[in-house]
Amino acid sequence: YLTLINMTYWLTLDEALAVGSQLEIAAINGTDIIPLSPTLAAQCGYSMDSDPWGNTKVFVSLLGCYVDNQADETFNLGLRIQMYGDGLSKKVQHDVTETCSYSRWASREILCDRNYMEVSTLMVTPEVPVTMDGQKAVAPNSIWKMTFHTPDSKVMVLKDAHRAGYGAMTTPTRLVLRSPYNMPETYAEEVAGVPMEVFSVSTYYKQVRRLAIIVSAAACPTGGLVFTDEVITWYVPRRIPPLISSAFKILETHMGINGQRLDKTMMAIRRYKLSITESHVVIELPVGSPDGYYKSHAPDYSYHITYTVEPMLELLWRAEDTRADTRYKVLFPITTPLMPRPPHVTESEVPEQKVFNVLLGTFLHDVSLLNITFTTGVLTVTECNARGFDFQEHRFANSSKTFSLQVPFSDEVVLKHNPNPLTTVYFLPLVFGLLILPEQIPFPHPAELEASLEDVVLPTTTGFCDQDNFYISVKYGSQGDNFQIMMLHAGSWRELDTELYSLTDNNTHVSIVVPYTAPDTVFESDSIRARVDLLLLETPNMWQLNDLSLACYFPLTMTECYPNGTVTALAVKVESVRNLNPKYLTLSDQSCKPVFSNDRFAFFSFSLNSCGTTRTFFDNVMAYENEIAMHHSMGKHQSRKGLINPDYRHTVSCYYLVNDTETMAFRTRPRNSDPKADPGVGQLVVQMRLAQEVSYDLFYQTEDYPVVKYLQQPLYFEVELMWSTDPRIALVLENCWATLHEDRTTLPSWDLIVKRCENLDDRYIVFHPVVADARIHIPAHVKRFSVKMFTFTTDETVLKEQIFVHCDADLCDTTKPDGICSGQCASPLRDAKPLKPTGSRRVLFWLCRVEIITEHGQDVQMFINDQRG
């Protein structure tokens, strides 16, 4: 589009043509095409301005070079526009021509354009010579020389002035001089606080029969701006001494934008103000008016913006002494200083929805979001949306924009940590990768999003009991298996021993089976009520997530009274007496000690006419009582007895009917002969098994062998008379020993049980009591003992990484207690010696093979092996 604006042509190129192209302007001068370089354009009165998006304006002075001037009234302009696309390979060419008329010339016209200063002066009317035939003789005006005032004088002929870059020409009525800014022959001067650039020349030109001189000057402002966040104020001196030497009167004042005048109505709409003070002409422009444009910048990767607008000031004044008019017009592009606009990150998430909802902005329309960097890597906008992150760009009527992003808490790019057991802090660090167009300038903007939510579901514990075990179930919470299971043992917490208890894990629950006699249970009372305490501990924060205290009554027989006057009693260590050591318990007669004890139990077996047992009668009942307690002597030579710990006392009572009559009904019939007994022949079966733990509830099966045991781990043996229901039969272990080979007679060997008692040279052999339960109906048919794992060595060398255990068992008649049925270790041989020479010494080791051979020749082989060494 080509438009005449006062003394200039204004050519506008559409953005669709200019964007992304390299633009060249050439002047059409007849048949010649003259490319306009920046230097030639400033010398000849051409200027061009483009915004970053390719909107281009070309200004041409009516008095410029290559403009066809007809009597300073009609002007013909021709321009060739050439645009080159990608790699200068695609060329687009447009020729533009226009004819305009302009005749409102002032005596002096001064134009301050972007790249040059121009002054044109009306020449004195030359004398017109008359020829002999009365015809007028016409001689063109020609410039001879020019004197530049800098303010020192410097003389140049016209050719030298052109070569130096100045423009100088005459039209039919005017002298036109033009100078680019910052030339050697121009100078700076401050007028009323405003910096100006001055161009002053005395021009000598030839007329018919005489030489004329015109003094020309142009002064253009190069500053005078005051910026605030809301308003740009432009000060232009009201009186410019290089241009005005006497009194003057301002006749017209006009303001415009982009070279076009604005009327008062449009100025009011745009909120522009034009005023004249004693020293200045003042123009005020609001920052952000629609006649300018904003632009994004990123110095040091920090987001800034500028605002650019091009006001125009046009003055017409008259000198009072010469009555000559001067039209003074300034085209003055203004760009504000960089204004920081740090983007704001606004979080608007609703934690219960578990989604980060972030809004980033505000940006100008020339900013694009290229990618986002997460902790796991960089994702483009397209990849973000494909992953399920909702990314959107929001544009507004004022051409600004924001970006929004939604990221679910569950995505792996979101970091999580728990400041306390119930709270989760979700943390999303990210970097927005932004791009300024069309310059392709990248800049990042980091952001850190954080949300806190009490959304942790803690693990829960439940439990129940049967006659033998505690059954505990731990249900995982939202954090999975982020905890350790702790058991209370001897007053302190320790981690659950997974080898001691049966555990089942199905990824949602952990099931634990704890026998009521396990080491981690406690007895609350001797009634018998057992309890297990469990704690779920999160490490390393040591948070107690949940706990369980489960207590149940179990069918444990504490006292058993036999018709033959024998009593068995069991004392247990209860929670209320933590310092109790059961092995030091005695009956009323302190010489009556437990026949078996460990750190939790003491087992007594005695007759009612011994151990300080008392007897009382009431009605038809005979009552026997004794007391299990811990006694001590008050002094070395004192006989008075007392209790060490009076908190533990267990009374053993048995009740018998003194006189009882049983009535029986029977019928008789004559028999043909006297009864006689037929001798019976049969086979009694004895088996020997290895239990997994001291409770003797679980035994190793055939497929479990070889069984792995470590050094000093206990081996729990049980020898049982099978399939017999005769209570008169008792099983007694006569001798047990270990060898290196299957042959029971080989050496070396080591005695475990000697003549029904533990080998006193081996302190690791222990007999365990047997009580009736759902499996064992006749305790006399079963014997139990334990020995800690060992092996044989000679000269510190392991002879073989396995052992075989052999036992001789006797079956006896309990109705004849004076024989071997007097009991297991009824008369311990304190000076017992090994039955067989060993030729070696006993050394504990952790790799063994066990073979058990029963008395009746039935072999049961159990292999214990371990590849871990």
C-alpha positions in Angstrom: 0.0 0.0 0.0 1.5 3.4 -1.0 0.2 6.5 0.8 1.2 10.2 0.6 1.7 11.6 4.1 2.6 15.3 4.1 6.1 15.4 2.6 6.7 11.6 2.4 5.4 8.5 0.7 4.5 5.7 3.1 4.6 2.1 1.7 3.3 -0.7 3.8 4.0 -4.4 3.1 1.6 -7.1 4.3 3.0 -9.4 6.9 2.1 -12.4 4.8 4.5 -11.2 2.2 7.3 -10.0 4.4 7.5 -12.5 7.3 10.3 -15.0 6.9 11.7 -13.2 3.8 14.7 -11.1 3.1 13.5 -7.8 1.7 15.3 -5.6 -0.8 14.0 -2.1 -2.0 15.2 -0.6 -5.3 14.2 2.8 -6.8 12.9 2.8 -10.4 14.4 5.7 -12.3 13.2 5.5 -15.8 14.6 2.3 -17.2 17.2 2.1 -14.4 16.8 0.1 -11.3 18.9 1.5 -8.4 19.2 -0.8 -5.3 18.9 1.2 -2.1 21.6 0.3 0.3 21.3 1.7 3.8 23.9 4.4 3.0 22.2 5.4 -0.2 18.8 5.3 1.4 19.8 7.8 4.1 21.5 10.0 1.5 18.5 10.0 -0.9 15.6 10.3 1.5 14.4 6.7 1.9 13.8 5.0 5.2 12.4 1.6 6.2 11.1 0.2 9.4 10.0 -3.4 10.2 8.6 -4.9 13.3 9.8 -8.4 14.4 6.9 -10.1 12.6 7.7 -8.7 9.1 5.2 -5.7 9.0 7.3 -3.2 7.0 6.9 0.5 6.3 8.9 2.4 3.7 9.0 6.2 3.9 10.1 8.2 0.8 10.7 12.0 0.9 8.9 13.8 -2.0 12.1 15.6 -2.6 14.1 12.4 -2.5 16.4 11.1 -5.3 14.8 9.2 -8.2 11.4 10.9 -7.6 10.1 12.5 -10.8 9.4 16.1 -9.6 7.1 18.1 -11.8 7.4 21.8 -10.8 7.4 20.9 -7.1 3.7 20.0 -7.4 3.4 16.6 -9.0 5.6 13.7 -7.9 5.9 10.3 -9.5 7.5 7.4 -7.5 8.5 4.0 -8.6 9.8 1.2 -6.3 10.7 -2.4 -6.9 10.2 -4.7 -3.9 12.1 -8.0 -4.0 11.7 -10.7 -1.4 13.8 -13.8 -1.1 12.6 -17.0 0.7 14.4 -20.0 2.0 18.1 -19.9 1.2 17.6 -17.0 -1.2 16.2 -19.5 -3.7 12.7 -18.2 -4.1 12.4 -14.7 -5.4 9.2 -12.6 -5.3 9.2 -9.2 -7.1 6.7 -6.4 -7.0 6.9 -3.0 -8.8 5.0 -0.2 -7.1 4.3 3.2 -8.8 2.4 6.1 -7.5 1.7 9.8 -8.5 0.9 12.3 -5.8 0.3 16.1 -5.7 1.6 18.4 -3.0 1.8 22.2 -3.0 1.5 23.4 0.6 5.2 24.2 0.9 6.5 26.4 3.7 9.5 28.6 3.1 11.6 26.1 5.0 10.7 22.4 5.5 12.7 20.4 8.1 12.2 16.6 8.3 13.7 14.4 11.0 13.3 10.9 9.8 14.7 7.7 11.3 18.0 7.7 9.4 18.4 11.2 8.0 17.8 14.9 8.5 16.4 16.9 5.6 16.0 20.6 5.1 14.6 22.3 1.9 14.5 26.0 1.4 12.6 28.1 -1.1 15.2 29.7 -3.4 15.2 33.5 -4.2 13.4 34.0 -7.5 16.2 34.4 -10.0 16.4 37.3 -12.5 15.2 36.1 -15.9 17.5 37.3 -18.7 15.9 38.5 -21.9 17.2 37.6 -25.3 17.5 39.8 -28.3 14.3 38.4 -29.8 12.5 39.0 -26.5 12.3 35.4 -25.5 13.1 34.4 -21.9 16.4 32.6 -21.4 16.3 29.7 -19.0 19.4 28.5 -17.1 19.3 25.8 -14.5 20.3 26.4 -10.9 23.5 24.6 -10.1 25.3 24.1 -6.7 28.9 25.2 -6.7 30.1 24.5 -3.2 28.9 23.9 0.4 30.4 25.2 3.7 29.6 22.9 6.7 29.5 24.6 10.1 30.5 22.0 12.6 30.6 24.7 14.2 34.0 25.2 12.5 33.7 25.7 8.8 34.5 23.0 6.3 34.2 23.6 2.5 33.2 20.9 0.0 32.3 21.0 -3.7 29.1 19.2 -4.7 30.9 16.1 -5.9 32.8 15.7 -2.7 29.7 16.2 -0.6 27.9 13.5 -2.5 31.0 11.2 -2.1 30.9 11.9 1.6 27.3 10.7 1.9 25.4 14.0 1.9 22.4 14.7 -0.3 22.3 18.1 -2.1 20.1 19.1 -5.0 17.9 21.8 -6.4 14.3 21.5 -7.6 12.5 24.0 -9.7 11.9 26.2 -6.6 13.8 24.6 -3.7 17.3 23.8 -2.4 17.3 20.4 -0.8 20.0 19.3 1.6 20.1 15.9 3.4 22.5 14.3 6.0 22.5 11.0 7.7 22.9 11.0 11.5 26.3 10.9 13.1 28.2 12.3 10.2 31.6 14.0 10.6 30.2 17.4 9.7 27.2 17.2 12.1 27.4 18.0 15.7 25.5 17.4 19.0 24.0 20.2 21.0 21.8 20.2 24.1 18.8 22.4 23.9 16.6 22.9 26.9 17.9 19.7 28.4 17.2 17.7 25.2 20.1 16.3 23.1 19.9 17.4 19.5 21.9 16.6 16.4 22.5 19.6 14.2 23.2 19.9 10.5 24.2 23.5 9.3 25.3 24.3 5.8 25.9 27.5 3.7 25.2 26.5 0.1 26.6 28.5 -2.9 24.7 28.0 -6.1 24.8 29.7 -9.5 22.0 31.6 -11.0 21.9 33.6 -14.2 24.4 36.4 -13.9 24.9 36.0 -10.2 26.0 33.7 -7.3 23.4 33.0 -4.6 24.0 31.8 -1.0 21.4 30.0 1.2 22.2 29.2 4.8 20.3 26.0 5.8 20.1 24.1 9.1 18.3 21.1 10.5 18.2 20.1 14.2 16.7 16.8 15.3 16.1 15.5 18.8 17.9 12.3 19.8 16.6 12.1 23.3 14.3 13.9 25.7 12.4 10.8 26.9 11.1 10.0 30.4 9.7 6.5 31.1 7.5 5.2 33.8 5.6 1.9 33.9 2.5 3.6 32.5 3.5 6.6 30.5 6.2 7.7 28.0 6.8 11.4 28.0 8.6 13.0 25.1 10.1 16.5 25.4 11.0 18.6 22.3 12.5 22.1 22.8 10.0 24.8 22.1 12.7 27.1 20.8 15.6 25.6 18.9 18.4 28.2 18.6 20.1 26.6 15.5 16.8 27.0 13.7 15.4 30.2 15.2 17.4 33.4 15.7 14.6 35.9 16.4 11.1 36.1 17.8 8.7 33.6 16.4 5.1 32.4 16.7 3.9 28.9 16.6 1.0 28.7 14.2 0.2 25.0 14.2 0.9 21.9 16.4 0.1 18.4 15.3 0.7 15.0 16.8 0.6 11.7 14.9 1.6 8.1 14.9 3.6 6.4 12.2 3.8 9.7 10.2 0.0 10.2 10.2 -1.7 13.1 11.9 -4.3 12.4 14.6 -7.2 14.6 15.3 -8.2 15.6 18.8 -10.9 12.9 19.0 -8.6 10.1 18.1 -6.0 11.5 20.5 -8.6 11.4 23.3 -9.6 7.9 22.5 -5.9 6.8 22.6 -5.3 8.9 25.7 -2.5 10.8 23.9 -1.7 14.3 25.2 0.0 17.2 23.4 0.9 20.3 25.4 3.2 23.3 25.1 5.1 24.7 28.1 7.4 27.7 28.3 10.4 25.6 27.2 9.0 22.4 25.6 6.5 20.8 23.4 5.4 17.7 25.4 3.8 14.5 24.1 2.5 11.9 26.5 1.8 8.3 25.3 0.4 5.6 27.5 2.5 2.4 27.5 0.6 -0.3 25.7 -1.5 1.9 23.3 -2.7 0.0 20.3 -0.6 2.0 17.9 2.6 0.4 19.2 3.6 -3.2 20.0 5.1 -5.2 22.7 8.1 -7.5 22.2 9.6 -10.3 24.4 13.3 -10.5 25.3 15.3 -12.9 27.4 18.6 -11.2 28.5 20.5 -13.7 30.8 17.6 -16.1 30.3 15.3 -13.7 32.2 12.0 -12.7 30.7 11.6 -9.0 29.8 9.4 -7.0 27.5 9.7 -3.7 25.6 7.1 -1.5 24.1 7.7 0.3 20.8 5.7 3.2 19.3 6.5 5.8 16.7 5.0 9.2 17.5 5.2 12.2 15.1 5.4 15.9 16.0 4.7 18.5 13.4 5.1 22.3 14.1 4.6 25.3 11.9 6.1 28.6 13.1 6.7 32.0 11.6 9.6 34.3 12.2 8.4 37.8 13.1 11.3 39.6 11.4 11.3 37.8 8.0 7.7 36.5 8.1 9.1 33.2 6.7 7.4 30.0 7.8 9.1 26.9 8.9 7.4 23.4 8.9 9.2 21.2 11.4 8.3 17.5 11.4 9.9 14.7 13.5 9.3 11.0 13.1 10.6 9.5 16.4 10.5 5.7 17.1 10.5 5.0 20.8 11.3 1.7 22.5 11.1 1.5 26.3 13.9 0.1 28.3 13.7 -3.6 29.2 10.9 -4.2 31.6 11.2 -7.3 33.7 8.2 -9.5 33.7 9.1 -12.7 35.6 6.5 -15.3 34.9 4.2 -16.4 37.7 3.6 -20.0 38.5 0.1 -20.4 40.0 -0.9 -23.6 41.7 -4.6 -24.3 41.8 -4.6 -28.0 42.5 -7.2 -29.7 44.7 -5.1 -32.2 46.7 -8.0 -34.6 47.1 -8.0 -35.0 43.3 -4.2 -35.8 43.4 -3.4 -33.7 40.4 -0.9 -30.8 40.1 -2.7 -28.0 38.2 -0.2 -25.3 37.4 -0.7 -22.1 35.4 2.3 -20.3 33.9 2.2 -16.7 32.6 1.6 -14.1 31.6 3.5 -14.0 28.3 3.3 -12.0 25.1 1.9 -13.6 22.0 5.5 -14.1 20.6 6.4 -16.7 23.3 5.9 -20.4 22.7 6.3 -23.3 25.0 8.7 -25.8 23.4 9.2 -28.6 26.0 9.2 -29.3 29.7 12.1 -30.9 31.6 11.1 -33.3 34.4 13.3 -35.3 36.7 13.0 -38.3 34.3 13.8 -36.4 31.2 12.6 -33.8 28.6 9.1 -34.1 27.1 7.7 -32.0 24.2 4.3 -30.6 24.5 2.9 -33.3 22.2 4.6 -36.0 24.4 3.2 -34.4 27.5 -0.4 -34.7 26.2 0.3 -38.3 24.9 1.4 -39.2 28.4 -1.8 -38.0 30.0 -0.5 -34.6 31.1 -3.2 -32.0 30.1 -1.3 -29.2 28.5 -3.1 -26.2 27.1 -2.3 -22.7 25.7 -4.7 -19.9 26.6 -4.9 -16.7 24.5 -6.5 -13.5 25.6 -8.0 -10.5 23.8 -5.0 -8.3 24.6 -2.8 -10.8 22.7 -1.2 -12.2 25.9 -1.2 -15.9 26.7 -0.7 -18.4 29.6 0.1 -22.1 29.7 -1.6 -24.6 31.9 -0.4 -28.1 32.8 -1.9 -30.9 34.8 0.2 -33.8 36.2 -1.2 -36.6 38.3 0.5 -37.3 41.6 0.7 -41.0 40.6 3.1 -40.3 37.7 6.8 -41.3 38.1 7.9 -37.7 37.5 6.4 -36.7 40.8 8.7 -37.2 43.8 7.2 -38.3 47.1 8.3 -38.4 50.7 6.6 -38.8 54.1 7.3 -36.2 56.8 5.2 -38.2 59.2 3.4 -41.6 59.1 0.1 -40.2 57.8 1.2 -37.5 55.4 2.6 -37.7 51.9 4.4 -34.6 50.4 4.2 -34.7 46.6 7.0 -32.7 44.9 7.2 -31.8 41.2 10.4 -30.0 40.0 10.2 -29.0 36.4 11.7 -26.5 33.9 9.6 -24.9 31.2 11.5 -24.6 27.9 10.2 -21.4 26.3 11.0 -19.8 22.9 10.7 -16.2 21.7 9.5 -15.9 18.1 10.5 -15.3 15.4 14.1 -14.9 16.6 14.1 -18.4 18.0 15.6 -17.3 21.3 15.2 -19.9 24.0 14.9 -19.3 27.8 14.0 -21.6 30.7 11.7 -21.0 33.6 12.1 -23.4 36.6 9.2 -24.2 38.9 8.7 -26.4 41.9 5.3 -27.6 42.8 4.5 -29.1 46.2 1.3 -30.5 47.7 0.8 -32.2 51.1 -2.0 -34.7 51.7 -2.9 -36.9 54.6 -3.5 -39.9 52.3 -1.4 -42.6 53.9 -3.3 -45.8 54.8 -1.4 -47.5 57.6 -1.0 -51.3 57.8 -3.5 -53.0 60.1 -3.1 -56.0 62.3 -5.6 -58.6 63.5 -5.3 -61.9 65.2 -6.9 -64.9 66.8 -5.9 -68.1 68.7 -6.6 -71.8 68.7 -5.4 -74.4 71.2 -1.8 -74.3 70.0 -1.0 -71.1 68.2 -1.5 -67.4 67.8 -2.5 -66.5 64.2 -1.6 -62.9 63.3 -2.5 -61.2 60.0 -0.9 -57.9 58.8 -2.6 -56.2 56.0 -0.5 -53.8 53.9 -1.3 -50.2 53.8 -0.9 -47.8 50.9 2.9 -47.8 51.3 3.2 -51.6 50.8 5.7 -53.5 52.9 7.6 -50.4 54.1 7.9 -51.7 57.7 9.6 -54.3 59.8 7.7 -56.6 62.1 9.0 -56.4 65.6 8.3 -58.8 68.5 8.5 -58.0 72.1 11.1 -60.3 73.8 12.3 -60.0 77.4 11.0 -56.4 77.6 12.7 -55.2 74.4 11.7 -55.2 70.7 13.5 -57.3 68.2 13.0 -58.1 64.6 10.7 -61.1 63.8 12.8 -64.2 63.3 11.6 -65.6 60.0 13.3 -68.9 60.6 11.5 -69.4 63.9 8.0 -68.7 62.8 5.8 -69.7 59.8 5.3 -66.7 57.5 3.1 -66.4 54.4 3.2 -63.3 52.2 0.8 -62.8 49.3 1.7 -59.2 48.5 -1.3 -57.8 50.3 -1.1 -59.6 53.7 1.5 -61.3 55.8 0.3 -64.2 57.9 2.3 -65.3 61.0 1.8 -68.4 63.1 3.3 -68.1 66.6 3.1 -71.1 69.0 2.0 -70.1 72.4 5.2 -71.5 73.9 7.4 -69.6 71.5 10.3 -67.5 72.9 8.5 -64.2 72.0 5.4 -64.9 74.0 4.8 -64.1 77.7 2.6 -65.7 80.3 0.4 -63.2 82.0 -0.6 -65.7 84.8 -0.2 -69.3 85.6 -3.9 -69.9 84.7 -2.5 -70.1 81.7 -3.0 -66.9 79.7 -0.3 -66.2 77.1 0.3 -63.0 75.1 2.3 -62.0 72.1 3.1 -58.3 71.4 3.8 -57.2 67.8 4.9 -53.8 66.5 5.1 -52.5 62.9 8.1 -50.2 62.7 8.9 -48.0 59.7 12.7 -47.6 59.2 14.8 -45.5 59.0 12.4 -42.9 60.6 11.5 -45.4 63.4 7.8 -44.6 63.1 5.5 -47.0 64.9 2.8 -47.6 62.3 0.7 -50.0 64.3 0.8 -52.6 67.0 -1.0 -55.6 68.3 -1.2 -57.2 71.7 -3.0 -60.6 71.5 -3.7 -62.6 74.6 -5.4 -66.0 74.8 -6.0 -68.9 77.2 -4.3 -72.1 76.3 -5.0 -75.7 77.6 -1.8 -76.2 79.5 -2.0 -78.8 82.2 -0.3 -77.3 85.3 -0.9 -80.1 87.8 -1.6 -83.8 87.3 -2.4 -86.1 90.2 -2.0 -89.9 89.6 -3.8 -92.6 91.5 -0.4 -94.1 92.6 0.3 -90.9 94.7 2.6 -89.4 92.1 2.2 -85.7 91.1 3.6 -83.7 88.2 3.5 -79.9 88.3 4.5 -77.3 85.8 5.7 -73.8 86.9 5.9 -71.0 84.3 7.7 -67.7 84.3 5.0 -65.0 84.4 5.3 -61.5 83.1 4.8 -60.0 86.6 8.0 -61.6 87.8 10.5 -60.8 85.0 13.6 -61.6 87.0 12.5 -65.1 87.8 14.8 -68.0 86.8 12.7 -71.2 86.8 15.6 -73.5 87.4 16.0 -72.1 91.0 12.4 -72.9 91.9 12.0 -75.6 94.5 9.1 -77.2 96.4 8.6 -76.6 100.1 11.5 -79.0 100.7 14.3 -77.1 98.9 16.0 -80.3 98.0 13.1 -81.0 95.7 14.2 -79.3 92.5 12.8 -79.4 88.9 13.4 -82.5 86.9 13.5 -80.2 83.9 13.8 -76.5 83.5 14.7 -73.8 81.0 14.4 -70.0 81.0 10.6 -70.3 80.9 9.4 -73.5 82.6 10.2 -75.7 85.6 8.8 -79.3 85.6 8.4 -81.1 88.9 7.6 -84.8 89.5 7.3 -86.1 93.1 5.3 -88.4 95.3 2.7 -87.0 97.8 4.6 -88.3 100.8 7.7 -86.3 100.0 9.1 -82.8 99.4 7.3 -81.2 102.3 3.8 -82.0 101.0 1.1 -81.4 103.6 -2.1 -83.4 104.0 -5.5 -82.3 105.3 -8.9 -83.9 105.6 -12.3 -82.4 105.2 -15.5 -84.3 104.8 -14.7 -87.4 102.7 -11.8 -85.7 100.9 -8.1 -86.0 101.5 -6.2 -82.9 100.2 -2.4 -82.7 99.5 -0.7 -79.4 99.1 2.8 -78.2 98.2 4.2 -74.9 97.1 6.6 -74.0 94.3 8.6 -70.9 95.2 12.1 -69.5 95.3 13.7 -69.9 98.7 17.0 -68.9 100.3 18.7 -69.2 103.6 18.9 -66.0 105.7 22.5 -66.7 106.8 25.2 -69.3 106.6 24.5 -70.7 110.1 20.8 -69.9 110.3 18.1 -72.4 109.6 15.2 -70.0 109.2 14.0 -70.0 105.6 12.5 -67.2 103.5 11.4 -66.3 100.0 13.7 -64.5 97.6 10.8 -63.2 95.6 7.5 -63.4 97.4 5.7 -62.3 94.2 5.9 -65.8 92.8 4.2 -68.6 94.7 2.5 -71.5 93.0 0.4 -73.9 95.0 0.2 -77.6 93.9 -3.0 -79.3 95.2 -4.3 -82.9 94.8 -7.6 -84.2 96.1 -8.6 -87.8 96.7 -11.8 -89.4 98.1 -11.1 -91.2 101.4 -13.9 -93.7 101.0 -15.8 -94.3 97.8 -18.2 -97.0 96.7 -18.8 -97.8 93.1 -21.8 -99.8 92.1 -21.5 -102.3 89.2 -24.2 -104.4 87.6 -23.3 -107.8 86.1 -24.8 -111.1 85.0 -23.3 -114.5 85.4 -23.6 -117.7 83.4 -22.0 -121.0 83.9 -18.8 -121.7 82.0 -17.8 -125.0 80.5 -14.1 -124.7 81.4 -11.6 -122.6 83.3 -10.3 -119.6 81.4 -6.7 -119.6 80.3 -4.5 -117.1 78.6 -3.0 -117.6 75.2 0.5 -116.2 74.7 0.5 -113.4 72.2 3.3 -112.5 69.8 3.5 -109.1 68.1 5.8 -106.3 67.1 5.9 -102.9 68.8 7.1 -100.0 66.6 9.2 -97.2 67.9 10.0 -94.1 65.7 12.5 -91.3 66.2 11.8 -87.9 64.6 13.5 -84.5 64.5 11.3 -81.5 65.4 11.6 -78.1 63.9 11.3 -76.2 67.3 11.0 -76.8 71.0 7.2 -76.9 70.9 7.4 -80.3 69.0 4.4 -79.3 66.9 6.2 -79.5 63.5 8.5 -82.2 62.3 10.8 -82.5 59.4 9.3 -84.7 56.6 11.2 -87.1 54.3 11.3 -84.4 51.5 12.8 -81.9 53.9 16.1 -83.9 54.2 18.9 -83.1 54.3 18.2 -80.5 57.0 20.5 -77.5 57.5 21.7 -76.7 61.0 24.2 -74.2 62.2 26.8 -74.6 64.9 25.1 -74.6 68.4 21.6 -74.7 66.9 19.5 -77.1 68.9 18.4 -80.4 67.5 15.0 -81.5 69.0 14.6 -85.3 69.1 11.4 -87.2 69.9 11.3 -91.0 70.3 7.7 -92.4 70.4 6.1 -95.8 70.8 3.7 -96.0 67.9 0.1 -97.3 67.8 -0.1 -98.5 71.4 -2.9 -97.6 73.7 -1.6 -99.5 76.7 -1.0 -97.1 79.6 1.0 -99.8 81.4 3.9 -99.5 78.9 6.5 -96.8 79.3 9.3 -96.0 76.9 12.8 -95.2 78.4 15.9 -94.1 76.5 18.7 -96.2 77.8 21.6 -94.9 75.8 22.1 -92.5 72.9 25.3 -91.6 71.1 26.7 -90.0 67.9 29.1 -91.4 65.3 30.6 -90.4 62.0 29.3 -93.4 60.1 26.0 -95.3 59.8 27.5 -98.2 61.6 26.5 -97.7 65.3 29.6 -99.5 66.5 32.2 -97.4 64.7 34.6 -95.0 66.3 34.9 -92.1 67.1 31.7 -91.7 69.0 30.2 -89.4 71.6 27.8 -90.4 74.3 24.6 -88.2 74.6 22.5 -90.3 77.1 24.2 -92.8 79.4 22.0 -95.2 81.5 18.9 -93.1 81.0 20.6 -89.8 82.0 22.3 -87.1 80.1 26.0 -87.3 79.8 27.3 -85.1 82.5 30.4 -84.3 80.4 28.1 -82.6 77.9 26.2 -79.6 79.3 24.2 -79.1 76.1 22.0 -82.2 76.4 18.5 -81.4 77.9 15.5 -83.6 78.5 12.1 -82.0 77.8 8.8 -82.9 79.6 6.0 -84.5 77.7 2.4 -83.6 78.6 -0.8 -85.0 77.1 -2.4 -83.0 74.3 -4.5 -83.6 71.2 -1.7 -85.7 69.6 -0.1 -87.4 72.6 -2.6 -89.3 74.7 -0.1 -91.3 76.8 3.0 -89.1 77.7 4.8 -92.2 79.0 5.1 -93.5 75.4 7.2 -90.4 74.3 10.6 -89.2 75.3 12.1 -85.9 74.2 15.6 -84.5 74.4 17.7 -81.8 72.6 21.4 -81.5 71.8 23.2 -78.6 70.2 24.8 -79.1 66.9 28.4 -80.3 66.9 30.9 -82.3 64.8 34.1 -84.3 65.4 37.6 -83.0 65.0 41.1 -84.3 65.5 44.0 -81.8 65.8 41.6 -78.9 64.9 40.7 -80.8 61.7 37.0 -81.6 60.9 36.8 -85.4 60.4 33.6 -85.4 58.5 30.9 -82.8 57.9 28.0 -85.1 59.1 27.0 -87.1 62.2 24.8 -90.1 62.9 22.7 -90.4 66.1 21.8 -93.8 67.6 19.6 -94.6 70.5 18.7 -97.8 72.5 15.2 -97.6 73.9 13.6 -99.9 76.5 9.9 -100.7 76.9 8.9 -101.5 80.4 5.9 -102.3 82.6 4.8 -99.3 84.7 3.1 -101.6 87.3 6.6 -102.6 88.4 8.2 -99.3 89.1 11.3 -100.7 90.8 12.9 -101.6 87.5 13.8 -99.5 84.5 10.3 -97.9 84.7 11.4 -95.9 87.7 11.7 -93.1 85.2 14.1 -91.4 82.8 17.1 -90.4 84.8 15.5 -91.5 88.1 18.9 -92.1 89.6 21.4 -90.0 87.7 24.9 -91.4 87.6 26.9 -88.4 88.5 30.1 -90.2 87.8 28.9 -91.8 84.6 31.6 -92.4 82.0 31.2 -92.8 78.3 30.3 -96.4 77.3 32.7 -96.4 74.4 36.1 -94.9 73.8 35.9 -92.0 71.4 39.4 -91.3 70.3 38.4 -87.7 69.6 36.8 -84.6 71.3 33.5 -83.0 70.8 33.6 -79.8 68.7 30.5 -77.8 67.6 30.1 -77.5 63.9 27.3 -76.4 61.5 27.1 -79.2 58.9 25.9 -82.6 59.9 24.0 -85.7 58.8 21.9 -87.5 61.4 20.8 -91.2 61.3 18.5 -92.5 64.0 18.2 -96.3 64.5 15.4 -97.6 66.7 15.8 -100.5 69.1 13.7 -102.8 67.0 15.8 -102.4 63.9 13.6 -99.9 62.1 15.9 -97.3 60.6 14.9 -93.7 60.1 17.5 -91.6 58.3 17.5 -87.9 58.5 20.0 -85.9 56.5 21.0 -82.4 57.6 23.1 -80.6 55.1 24.0 -77.0 54.0 25.8 -75.7 51.0 26.4 -72.3 52.8 29.3 -73.7 54.9 
